[in-house]
Amino acid sequence: YNYAEVLEKSILFYEAQRSGKLPANNRIPWRGDSALSDKGSNGEDLTGGWYDAGDNVKFNFPMAWSTTVLTWGLIQWKDAYEKTGQLNHMYDSIKWPLDYLLKCHTKSNELYVQVGDGHTDHASWTSPERMSGNRPAFKIDTSHGGADVAMETAAALAAGSIAFKTKDSAYSHKLLTQGKSVYQFAKKSNDKYSVSVHAAAAYYKSSNVTDELTWGALWLYKATGDKSYLAEAEKHHESGAAWGFSWDEKTAGNNMLFYEITKKDTYKKDLIDTFNAWLPGGKLKYTPKCLAFRLEWGALRYAANTALIALMAADHGINSDLYRKWALSQINYALGDAGRSYVVGFGKNPPEKPHHRASSCPLTPAPCGWTAQRNPGPNPHTLYGALVGGPGKNDDYADDRKDYTKNEVACDYNAGFQSAVAGEVQTHFFLYFDS
């Protein structure tokens, strides 16, 4: 497979998810300015960021996680982006949500965490450009907690500060300053944000906050070298094998960062125990064509996210050959090893009808509504690089726009996937590019 092409197209997917006033160098011809009136309760500017998935809501919890994970891949495998000619595009890509997350920290003890209401948004089928009026914005503060989303935001800002250190030192400093501020705010609340922000509960409800408390502290430690952050991370960390790695479950990522920082055997053991469960012969079921199958809703993201951690572990000398081979098998499943591509606009028989409002709507002034969702033909616009949810447990899949379980796309679906592809490029394919 042409992994450089996958990297390029995944970045294009994130450009297609942009909200706000698009820049002069916008590369998605069918996208325009949208949601320009997104504001906080006191008129604060909350424009920008990414639309979450096939809808038009900005959910900061998965957005911030996606930003952290994409940035982690850039930090770890910067050469992959450089060699493939994607480095500047990648900096642009992560700066879009980072700029938005900076805006959301409106006061030292206040953080906006969502713009748009899921129920209202999902009751219609329209493109972002066609939306009008003001959308509700939801925040956490001293009386409405949310340690999970705040810590994830702090992690994203800290990761961004590392990535931009050599690119733009002033911006890096700004990200770190705000990251520290969000972190201090997050420490004052052990609540899940879904308790305060009921609008998020049906969509992105956190299981617990301890993994985020650890994750946020680890990223602040990586950005600063201040050992007090590492001590706080160790205080909150729950050891053991991880369920997986996702916007909700950070334990595998925590174990990886802990091992990278400390080289302690206890973290290495937890990583190995996690992969023992995930690799063939472990607890996890596999589809007949060899996809590690954690959950049906967005099955490919869980395999790709765990593949990312496997490549990170391999880079740090843990069962390197075995984990690299397994990670490649999971990424290649998504790219076509199972007989078809699950990445829009790439490879053999890719999805043509992803559950995605913007790409399914014709250009204005033509109307867009549920008829666009029911259109039996391909989406009028190709959503290059988007990883769809993926197959069922028997490799069963239909390219059906109405199927949001298997055929929706999302910012968090592509995050671990793209970073893993960057890892594959750097590990296996530089000989190919050099030649």
N, C-alpha and C positions, 0 to 999 in steps of 0.2 A: 504493500500500500504506500501511497505517497503521503507520508505523515506530515511533511511540510505543508501540503495542501490542506490537510485536516486542521492544522494549527491556524493557518490563514483564515479558513472558513469559520472556525469557531469564534475567532475575534470578530468576524463580520456578523455572526449571530448576536453578539452582545451589542454591536452598533445598532442592530435592528430593534433592540429592546429599549433604546434610549427614550427617556421622557424629557420634556422641556424644550428649550430653544436649541435647535441643532446647529452645530458649527459649520463654518464655510466648507470644511473638508469632509462633510458628511458623504459617505460612500453608498448609502442605501437610497436609491432614487425614488422609491415608493413610500419613504417615510418623510414626514414634515414636522414642524413645530407642534407641540401638543401639551396640554395640561399647564398652560402658562399662568393660570390663576391658582395653582396649588400654594396655599398659605397656611400659616399657623393661626392660632386664635387671636393673636395680636398683630396679624398682618405680616408675620415673618415670611420671607421668601423660602419656599420649600420646593421650588422647581428643580428638575433634574432627576438623577438617579435612573434606575432601570424598572420597567414594568416586569412584574414577577414571572409570568409564564405566558399562557395563551390569552390572558386577561389584561386588564389595564390598571390593576392595583399596584401600589408600591408597598410591599411588605419588607420592612427593614431587616427583620431577623434573618431570613434566608439571603437577602441581598448582601448584608454585611458578611455573612459566612462565605458566600460565593466570592466576595472581594478578597477576603483573607486567604482563601484557598488558591485562587488564581494568582494572587501576589506571592504566596509561598512558592508556587511553581516557578514564577519569574525569578525569585531570589535564588532558588536551588539550581535552576537550569537556564540561567540567563543566556548562555552561549547558544542554546537551541533556538531562542528567539533571534539572536544576532545572526547566526548562520543562515537562517531561513528568511532573513530580510523582514522580520516581523517586530523587531524590538521597539521601534518608535510607535507602531500601531498598538503594541501591547501597553506601553506607558499611557497612551491616549485612552485605551480601553479601561484600565483600572482607575485612571484619574476621574472619569465620569462619575462613578458611584462614590469615590472618596470626596469629591467636591460636595456632593449632595449630603453625605454623612456629616461633613463639617457644618453645613447649614443647619442640620437637624439638632445640633447641640446649641440651643438658643440661649441657655443660661447655665451657670455652673451646676445647678441641681435640676436641670430640665433637658429632656431629650425627646424629640418627635420620633415615633417608631413606625408609623403607617400613614399613608395618604390614600384615600379612597376606601369605600366600603365594599367588601366582597359580595355581600348579598345583592346590593344594588347593581354592582358592576356585572355580576353573572346573570342578572335578569335581562340583560340586553346583549346583542351581538353587534358590536360596532368597533371601528378603528379608533385609536387614540386621537387622531386629528379631528374626528367628528364629535368628540366630547365637548360639552359646553357647561358653563356654570361653575360654581365653586364646589370642591369636593371636601368631605370631612377629613380633618387631620387629627391624629391621636397621639398623645404624649404620655410620658411617665415623668414623675417629679417626686418631691419628698413625701407626699401623701399617697402617691400611686406608684408603687414600686415596679421593678422589672430588671433584676440583676442579670438575667439571661441575655436579653437583647442589648443591654448596656455594655456588658462584658464583651459580647461579640463585636459591638461597634468599636470598643477600645482596641480589640485585637486587630480589626481591619485597619484602623488608623495607625497603630504601631507597625504593622506589617508594611503598610504604605510608606511609612517614614524610613524604613530600612531600604525599600526598593528605590526610593527617590533620593537617597543620601548622596549618590554621586551624580545624579541627573539634574536635581534642582534642590540645593541645600536649604534654601529659604522655605520652600514648600514642605520639605522633609521635616524641618523644625516646627512648622505650623501643625503638621499632622501629629507629631509626637506630643506637642504641648496640649492639643485638644484630646489626644488619646489618654494622656495622664489625667486630665480633668474628668473625662467620661469614666475612667477607671475608679477614681475617688468617689464619684457619684454612685457608681454601681456597687461599691463596697457597703454603702449605707442601706442597701435593700437586698434581702434574701428572697423576696417574692418572685414568682414567675410573672412575666409581664401580661400574660393572658388573663390573670386575675384582675388586673386593672383595665386592660384594653380588651373588652369583651368582643370587639369586632375582629380581633386576631384569633380568638380561641377556636373557631371552627376551621381555621386554615393552617396556622402555624403555632400550635400550642407546644410549649417546651415540656419535656418529661420531668426534668429537674434542673437545678441551677448549679450544682456542684461542678459539673464538667466545664461549664462556661466560666465559673470563678477561677478554675485552674487554667483554662485556655487563655483568658484575658491576661492573667498574671504572667504566664509563660511568654506571651508575645511582648509584653512590656519589658520583661527581662531581656529578651533577645534584642530589643531596640535600645536598651539603656545599659545593660550589664550591671544594673543595681540589684544586689543579692536579696534585698528585702522582697522584691517581686518573686524571686525563686522560692523564698521561704513561704510566702503566701500561697504559691502554687502547690507546694508540697503539703501544706496544711489542708487544702481542700481536696486533693487528689484521692480518688477511689481506685485502688489498684485492682488488677485482675484483667482477664481477657475482655476484649471489647465486642459488643454486639455487631458493630460495623463502624462506619464513619459517615456523618451526614450533618445537615443543618441543625439537627436536634441532638446528635450524639457525637461528642468531641473526644471521647476517651482514647480512641486509637491515635488520634492526632496528638493528644497530650502525652501518651506513652512515647510516641516518636520524638517529640520535642524534648521530653525529659532525657531520653537516651542520648540524643544528639548533644545536649548540654552537659550531662553528668557522666555518661558512659556506665551508669550503674547497671549491674546484672538484673536487678529486680524489674527494671523497665524493659530490658531485653527479653526477659522471660515472658512478660505480659504480651509483648509483641508476638513472640513465637507462639504462645498459646492462642492468640487471636488467629494467626494464620493457620495453625493446626486445625482450627474449627472451620476455616474458610476453604482451605485447599482440598482437592479430591481425597476422599477417605475420612474427612472430618465430619462434623455435625451437619454442615450445610448441604441442602439438596442441590443437585445440578439438573439442568435441562438435558434432554437427550443429546443436544449438540454442544453441551459443555459450558453453559453460562452458569456461574455461581448464582443461585437464586435465593435472595434474602426475602424480598417482598414483591408482590405483583405490581403494585402502584409505583411505576418508575423503576422497574427492576434493573435496568442498565446502569442507573446512577450509582446504586449500591455497589455493584461489581466494579465500576470504574473508580469510585472513591476508595475502595479497599485496594485496588490495583495501585493507586497513587501512593498509599502508605507502604505498600510492598516495595515499590521502586525506591522510596525514601529509605526504607530499612536496608535494601540491597546496597544503596550508595554508602551506607554506614557499616557495611561488612557483615550484615546478618543474612546468612543463607542466600548469598547474592545470586548465584546462578538459578537456584530453584525459584526464588521470588520473582526474578526478572522474567523468567520463562512463563510463570503463571500470570503475571501482570499482562504480558504481551498477549497471552491467549484470551484474556477478558476484553482487552481493547480491540483485538482483531475480530472477536465475535461481533462487536458493534459495527465494525467497518465492513464486514462481509463474509467472515468465515462460516457463518450459519447459512449462507446462500443468498443473503441480501444485505444491503447497507441499512443501518438505522440512523444514518446522518443525512439530513436533507441536503440535496444538491451535491452529494458525493457518492462515488462508487456505483455498484450494480443495483439496479432496481430500488433506489432510495425512496423514502416516503415523499409523497406529493401532496398529501392532504393533512398536514399536521393541524391539530386543534390549536389554532392561533389566530386571533381576531384580525390583527393588523395585516398579515399576509394573505388572509382569505377575502378581504374586502377589496373591491375594485377601487381604482383611483377616484377621488372626488372630481366632478360633482355627482358622479353616479351614486345612487343610494346604497347603503349597506345595512343589512338586518339579518334575520334568521334564515332568509333565503340563501344568503352567502354561506351560512353554516351548512345548509342542506345541499348545496351545489354538488352534484355528483362528479364534477371534473376536478382537476388539480387546483390548488390555490393559485390565484392570478399572479402572485409574486413568490419567487423562490426564497425561502428562509434559509439561505446558505449556512451550513455548519451546525444547525440545531440538532441535538441528540434527542430523539423521541423517547417516551417512557420505556418502550421495549416489549418483548414477548411475554406470554404467559409461561407457566411451568413446563409446558410441553413444546416450547418454541413456537406456540401459536400466536399469530399476529395478523391483523387486517389494517390496511391503510385507510382508516375511517376517521373523519374529522370529528365525529360526535363522541369518539372514545377517548375521554380525557385520562383514563387510566394507562392506556398503552400508547396513545398517539399525541398526548400533549407534549409541549416542550417547556423548559423552565431554566431560569438562571442557575439554579443549584444543580440541574442535570448536567450542564456542560462544564461546571467548575472543576470538579475532580478529574473529569474526563480530559479536559484540555491540558491540565497540569500533568496528568499521566502521559499524554501524547508528547508534551515537551520533554518529559523524562525519557521516553522511548527514543525521541530524536537524538538527545544528547548521548544516550547510552549506546545505541545500536547503529545509528545511521549517519554518523559524520563521515565515515569512509565513502558512503554513497554521495554525499554532498561535495566532498573534497574532489571526487573523481569527475 
